[in-house]
Amino acid sequence: MKSLKYLNKYFWKYRWRLGFGVVFVGISNLFSIFPVQVIRNAFDVVIETVSVYKLMEGSDLQADLYNNLTQVLLAFGAFVLVFALLKGFFLFLMRYTIIIMSRFIEFDLKNEIFDKYQKLDMAFYKSNNTGDLMNRISEDVSRVRMYLGPAIMYTINLFVLFLLVVITMININPKLTLYVLTPLPILSITIYFVSNIINKRSERVQAQLSTLSTFTQESFSGIRVLKAYGMNDSKLELFRKECEDFKDESLSLVKVNAFFTPLMILLIGVSTIITIFIGGRLAIAGEISYGNIAEFVIYVNMLTWPVASLGWVTSLVQRAAASQRRINEFLETEEGIKNGRAKVDSIKGSIEFKGVSFRYPGMDFDVISNLSFKVEPGESIAIMGRTGSGKSSVANLISRLYEVEKGQILIDGKDIKEHDLSTLRSSIGYVPQEVFLFSSSIKDNISFGMNEGGASLSDVKKAAKDAHVLHNIEDFPEGMETMLGERGITLSGGQKQRISIARALIKKPNILILDDCLSAVDTETEEIIVRNLKEATLKSSNIIISHRVSSVKHCDKILFLEDGQLIESGSHKELIAKEGEYFELYQKQLTEITGISAN
């Protein structure tokens, strides 16, 4: 239950709803007690009247007595009906306040988790799979909501009803009450032991559900690869195995609940038998009326569902505790990247690396080692190197997706750690190596980085034209309103890259980072895009990461990395003259294209 303490702040936030809910629980239960007392009086009146009725047999008063009894019973029936209607009304108010409160808390909790997810750094996402993240914000929150609503409502209802019923029973006959409530200690001990089993099995069910969600999400995301390799049957078999494990874990939990509920009903049944047996003896002795026996039987049955629901409520609470514990693991995760306090209106775009070294979490070697360079607004710098040389890591560090291990990155002469993250990232136009498009229209994807209403159709078209993709978009029947499939699956690789470039350009960023984003376009299209980029980013600090010389030869400076270390730097002409690693790469690519040696 310790993990559920985290939710207390929400109970305080909605304390008035919860408070009124408790009041409505009490009132609705009062109107449950009153009809029972009416029924007791009705029983006693009928028994007494029947005795008198038999004594008056053959007299004229017998018919009058019968008519009077009928009127009294009709009045009793009317009272019971009115009390039932009033109970139903307050029962509605009880559910309206408490259940709606649980929905409000569910809304707040999901938003809090999502906000936390966005604040966590990339290292967190590398160590946690998507399916598990989705499961915690959906399935786990839903289970917590069942604790916040039904579990709390039924628990309060049981407590209030039990209190009212026991007080009423004691006032009638303490001895009979003691006998009737004898099975309850057994019930409490059973709940204690069974709840521990439910808790452990609930945690296993939730963990397996996360595994199943992850498996499903990865299968659907990689459906093209799965089909291309003909692995449908193999994946189906693995999915069946995961489902089988989930079924086994769920059934183990169901078996406990299946045993628990009948046991509760059995104990209530024992109480009913005791009531009739002991109550009958007391009635014969004249200590209670026969109406009291009927009253006690009704009271015991009134407690049947609330007490029997203890098993269900216990299961809900334990499941919620297991889910909230999983949620708390993420909510309590320390944010690896702290937001800087220095806020400026805008970032001009000056970037300087001073002896920067960096390694990804879990690695035992540096992917960038003692790297230093500087780029001013209006300049273009290219970063080249073989696969794994650390090119993309430079882009990640400038966007502060990861924290620098050693050295310092300066933005406009100020340490990057001091800058407000929102201001920094909103000043950057970033086209990642792995393009991601949303399941929305092309227009929405291009204007994604703008504030709502901040991009006109003409701005979108201008960005698309600079990225040399406007003519492709206009060929679609719905043009800019064309809806894209998940991750832009309906587009070619080159079209996705160019739409991603347009998304970066429309922001008119002061820092533009292109991470190998022209790999899927032909050389002619590449030349057009490069020419357009030069015109569109004259005042920006441009960092172009590529493995193709044709994409970077226009840059003011080219950095060539190997194993995270800078081994060459200079303009295209200077590096060609050095005849080093860059020259060899240029010669190789030129030969592949023309078949003519650079010599």
N, C-alpha and C positions, 0 to 999 in steps of 0.2 A: 504493500500500500504506500510505501514511501515515495515511489515514483509518481503517484497520483497527486501528491502534495503540490506539484507544479501547477495544477489546475486551480488551486485555491484563489489565485489572483483573478481568475475569470468569475468565480463564484462571488467575489467581492464586487466586481464590476457590474454583475447582474443581480446584486443582492436583493433589490426590490422585487424583481420577478420571482426569485426564489422564496423570499419572505411571504409574498402573497400566495404563492403556491402552497406553502406549508399551512397557511391559514385556511385555504380552500380544502386542503386535505382534512384538517380537523373538522370543518363544518360538514363536509360530505359524510364523514364517519359518524358524526352526531346524528345525522339523519338516517344512518344505518342502524343505530342503537334504538331510536324511538319506535320504529315499526315493530321491533322484537318485543318491546314492553307492551305495545298495544296488543300483540298476538297473545302474550301471557295473560293479560287481562281478559281477552276474549275467551281463552281456554277456561279460565277460572269462572267467568260468568256463565259459560255454557254448562260446565259441570255442576255448578250450584243450581242453575235454572232447571237442568234436567231432573235433579233430585226433587225440587219443589214441584215440578211439572207432574212427576209421577204421583206425588201425594195428593194433587188436585184432580186426579183422574176422575172424570164423570161430572165435574162441577163446571159452572159457567165461566169461572175465572181462568180455566185452563186455556181457552182460546185467546183471552186477553194477554195472558203470559206469553203465549207463543208469538203473538203479534209484536209485543214489546221486545222479545228476544231478537226477532227478525230486524226490527228497526235499529237495535243496539249493534248487531253484527254488521249491518249496512254502514252504520256510522264508523265502526272500527275499520271496515274495508276502505271507506273514503279517506280516513286518516292515513292508512298504509299507502294508498295511491298518491296522496299529496306528498307524503314524506319521500316516496320513491322518486317523484318528479323533482323535488327539491334536491335530493341526493344526486340525481342525474345532472341537474344544472351545475351544481358545484363541482361535480366530477369533471364536467366539461371545462370549467374554469381552471381546475387543477392541472389538467393535461395541457390546456392552452398556455398556461404560464410556464410550467416546468419543461415540457417538451420543446416549446419554442425557444426557451432559454438555452437548451442543449444545442439547438440548431444555430443560434447566434454564436455560441462558444465554438462550435465546429467550424463556422465561417472564420472566426478570428484565429483559431489554431492553424487552419490551413494557410491563411495569409501569413501568419508568423513563420511557419515552416518554409513557405516559398521564399519569403524575404530573407530568411537565414541561408537557404540554398544559394541565393544570388550573391550573398556576401562572402561565401566560402571560396577559397582559392582553387586553382586548377589541380593542385596536388590532392585535394579532397576528392575531386571527381575521378582522378586516376586510380584512387584506392577504393572507390565504391562504384558498383555497377548501377546502371540506369534503372533496371527493374526493381532493385531494392529501394532506390530513392522514390520511385513512383509508388511503391507499395506502402511506404511509411506515410506519404501524404494523402493516400486514398484509403486503403484497407485499414491501416492502423488507426487513422483518425476516425473512421466510421465505427470501429470497435470502442474507441474512447467515447464517442458520442452516445453509444448505448449505455455507458456508465453514467454519463452526465444527465441523460434523460430518463429512460425506463428504470434503470437500476436504482437511481436516487429516489425517483417517484415512488416505486414500489417499497423501497426500504422505509421511507418516511411514512407511507401509508400503513405498512405493517406495524411500525412503532406506535403510531397514534391509535390505530385500531386496537392493537394488543393492550395498550394502556387503558383505553376506555372500556374495553370488554372485561378485562381483569378486575378493574375497580368496581364495575357494576356487579360482576359475579361475586366478589368478596362481600359486597354490601348485602347480597341476597343470602349467601351461606359460605363462610370461609372454608368449612370442612369439605364440602363438595368441590369447591374451587381448587383446593389442594390436590384432591384426587384427579381431577380433570387435567390439571397441568403437569402431572407426574411425568408423562413421556417427553416433555420439552427439554430437560437436561440431556437426555439421550440424543435428542435432536441437535443440541448445541455442540456436543462432543463430535457427533458425526460430521457436522458442517466443518468443524475445525480441521479434521483429518482429510476430508474429501477436498476441501478448498486448496490445500497444498498440492494434491495430485493434479487438480484442475489447472493450477498455475503453471506447473512444470510442463504439462502436456500442451497448454495454450501457447507457451513460448516456442515449443517445437513446431506446432502447426503454423505459427506466423513466420518462423524462419524458413520452413519449407515452401510457404506461399511466396515469399520473396524470391526464392530460387526458381520457382515455377514462373513467376512474372518476368524475371530476367531472361530465362530461357525463351519464353514466348516473344519478348520484345526483340531480342537479338535475331531470332528466326525470321520475324517479319521484316526487320530492318535490312537483313541480308538475303531477302527472298530471291533476288536476281542471281546471286552467287550460288545459293542453294539449288535453284533450278538448273543453272548452267552446269553444275557438277553432278546433277541427277541424284542428289542426296535426300530426296523427299522421304523415301521409305525409311532411311536410316534415322533421319531427324524425327520422324513419326514414332519410331520405336523408342528413341531416347525420351521423347515427350511423354509417351505412355509410362515409361519407367518413373519419370518425375511425378506424374499424376498418381501413379500407384503408391509412391512414397507419401504423397500428400493425403491420399485416401486412407492409408494405414494410420497416419498420425491423427487425422480427423476422427476416424472410427475409434481410436483409443480414447479420445476425449468424449465422444458420444457415448461410449460404453459406461463411462463414469457417471455421466448425467442420466443415462437410462436406468442405472441402478439407484441413483440418488432420489429421483422424483417419486418412484413407487414407495421407497422407504418412508418418505415424508408423508405420503397419503396413508400408509399403513399405521404410522404413529398417530395420525389424526383419527383414523378409524378406531384405534384402541381407546382414545379419549372419549369418543362417542359411546362406545360400549360401557366404559366406566361410568359415564354420566347417567345412562339409563339404569344401570344396576344399582349404583350407590344412591342416585336420585330417587329411584323407586322405593328403596328402603326408608329413606328420609321422609318421603311423602306419606308412606304408611304410618310412620312414627309421628306424623303431624308437624315436623320441623319445617317443611316447605310445602308449597302447593303443587298440584299436578301441572299447573301452568308454568311453574318454575322449571320443571323437567324439560318441557317443550322449549322454554326460553334458553336453557343451557345447551340443549342440542343444537339450536339455531346459532348460538354464539360459537360453539365449537366448529360448526360448519362454515361460519363466517371467517374463521381463522384458517380454514382448510387451504384456500388458494394463496393467501398471503404467506402462510408458513411453508406450503409446498413450493411456492415461488422462490423460497430462499435458495434452493439448489440452482435455479435458473439465474437468479440475481448474483449468487456467488460466482457462477460461471462467467457472467458478464463482467463482474468486477475484476476477476482474475485475468480474463482476457484483456480487459482495458489496461490493467496494471502491466501486463506483458507488453502490450502495444505502446503504452506511454513510456515504458523503459526504453524501448527501441527509438521512440521519437526523441526522448531526452538525450540519447547518445549524440544525436546530430545537433540538437539545440544547444547542448553544452560544449560542442566542439569549438575549440579556440580558433578564431579567424586568423589565418596565417599572414594575411596582408591587412595591416591597420590603415585606416583612412587618415591622410595627412590633414593638418589643421590650417595650412596656408591656402587661403582662397583668393583667387584672382579672377578678374572678369574674363580673361581669355589667355591662352598660351600662344606665344609667338611661334615657337617651333624649333628653337635652338636645342640640339641634342649633343651631349658629350659623354662618351664612355671613358672612364679613368681606371685602368688596371682592373677591369671587371672579370671575375671568375664565377662560374656557376655550375652546379650539378643538380640534377633532378632528385627529388626525394627517393631514397632507397638505393641510389646509385653510389658506387664507391670510386668514381672518377669524374673529373670535370669535363663538361661538354663545351664550355667556354673557359679559356685560360688566359688571364692577364691581357684582355682585349682593350685597346684604346683607339678611339677615333672621334672625330667631331664633324658635325654637319650643321650648316647655318640655313635659315630660311632662304628659299630660292635656289638652294643647291640640291643636287641629286647624287646619292651615293649608292653604289651597288655592292652587294655581298654575294660572293660566289664560293664554290667549293664542292667537293664531292659529297655524296650522301653520308649523313652522319657527322658532317664537319661542324655543325652548330649554327647553321644559317637561320633556321626558324626560331631557334632559342633567342637570338638577338631581338626578333620581332616580339616574342613573348615578354621579354624583359622591358622593352620600351613601353608596351601596353600595361606593364606591371601586373601581368598574369601570374608571374612568379617573382620571388624576392631574390635580390642579388646576394650571393654568398660572401664575396670579397670585392673590394673596390667600390666605385661610386658611379651612378648615372645622374647626370645633371640635365635638367630641362629648364631652359632659360636661365641657366646659371645657378639653379636651386636644386638641391637633392630631390630626386624623384619621390622619395618617401615623405617629403613635406607637402607635396601637392595633393589637393583634394582629388580623389579618384574619379569622381563624376566629371569634374572640369577637365582632368587629364584625358580621360577616355573619349569624352565628347569632342575633343580637339583632334582626335586621331581617326583617319580613315583607314581601316584595316581590311585587306583582302587576304584571308587565310589560304593556306595551301589546300586544305580540304573545304571546299565550298559547301555552305549550308544555306538552303533556301527553305522558306516556310510554306506550309500548305495554304497559300493565300494567292491573291492576284499578283501579276507581274508588277503592277503599279505599287502595291503595298510592299512588295519585297524591295523595290528600288528605294522607296521613301522610308524604309524601316528605321533608319537612324535619325530621322527628323521628328520633331515634336508633332503631335497630332494637328493636322491642318497647316503644318509648316512648309509643305512642299506642294506647289501647284503642278498642274499637268504639264505646263511648259517646262518647268524645272526638271521633271521626271524625263521628259523627252530629250532635253538638252544633255542630261547625264547619260541617257541611253545612246544618244548619238556619239558622244565623246568615247563611249565604250564600244562603239561600232556594233551595236546590237539592235538599234532602232528599226532597221529595215527588216530584221528577222521578226521582231515583235509585230510590226505592221502587217506581216504576211499571215499572222494568226487571225481567224475569223472574229475573235473578240478583242483583238489588239491588246492594249494595256490591261484590260479587265480579264484576260485569260487566267483561269485558275490553274495553279500548278499542283501536281501531285506531291506526296510526301517527299521531302528533301529535293524537290524539283525534278522528280523522276521522269516527267514528261518532256524534259529538255535534253539536248545533247550536252556533252561535257563542256564544249567551247561556249555554248550559249549560257550555261550556268556560270562559267567563269566571268563572262562579260557582264552579265546582270549583277554579279557580285562586285565587279569593278564600278559599275554605274551606282551601286548602293554606296560605295565609298566616296565617289566624286560628287554626288549631290549634296553632301555635307559641306563642300568647300573646306576641307580640313587643313589645318596648319601643319599637320604631320601626316604624310601619306605613306603607308607601308603596303607594298605588294609582295606577297610571299609566293613566288613561283606560280603566279596566277595566269600565265599565258602558255602553259605547257600543252593545253588542249586545242590551241588555235594554229592555223597554218601561218607560214612566214609572211605572206602578203597581208593577212589580217593583223598580224603582230606589228608590222611596220606602221599600219594606219593607226592602231591603238597607241603605240609609242609616240607617234607624232602628235596625236590629240592630247595625250597626257602631258606632254611638254608644254603645250599651250594652256591647258587647264590648270596646271599646278606651278605656274611661274613663281608664286610667292610662298610655296609650301616647302617644307623640308621633306625630301622624297627619299625613301629607302626601298630599293628594289632588290629583292632576293630572287635569284634565278640560277639555273645551271646552263642557260643558253646565252652565249656571247651576244647574239643578235638583239637580245632584250636589254642589254646593259651597256653596250659600247658607246652610247650617247651620254652616259653619266659623267659628272665632273670628276668622280673618283671611284675606283673599284678596289674593294678589299677581297683578297683571296684567302680563305680559311682552310686549314687542314688540322683535323683532330682538335678543333676549338681554338687553334692558335693562328694569329695573323702571320702569314708567310710572305705575302706580297701586297703592295698597295700602289696606286697611281692611276693615271688616266689610261684609256684604251691604248693610245699610241705609246705611252711610256712603258706599259706592260708588254706590248708586242716587241718593243726594242730590247727589253730585258731577256726575252726568249726563255722565260721560266715556265712555271706550272700553267699560268694563264695562257701563255703563247701556245703551249702544247695542246691545251683544250680548244683554243681557237682554231688551230691547225686541223685538229681532228674533226671538229664540227664543220669546218669549211670543206674538208675533203668528203665528208658524208653527203653534203648538199650538192657540191659541184663535181666532185671527183678530181679536183685540181688541188695540188699541194700549195700551202701558203708560201713556200719557198719559190 
